[in-house]
């Protein structure tokens, strides 16, 4: 019973880890990657929007790409790491 529960927990974590990726052709960008890797794979973003907290301090940026009728937004922290990837049509 414990082995089954552990296996299911690990599968859930693995599924969450793969959920935050985006493929540009045959190359993949994932959360945790650097913006350097993102630029290498996807090029410069079409739009960059600063993110600020309630006090006006900069917390990061949203890098937006418009590709094939989709809008892909990469949320980047101040250290240059991708935190989140979202896609919409």
Beta strands, then each sheet from edge to edge (+ up, - down):
strand 1: 21-24
strand 2: 27-30
strand 3: 47-52
strand 4: 58-67
strand 5: 70-77
strand 6: 82-88
sheet 1: 1+ 2-
sheet 2: 3+ 4- 5+ 6-
end
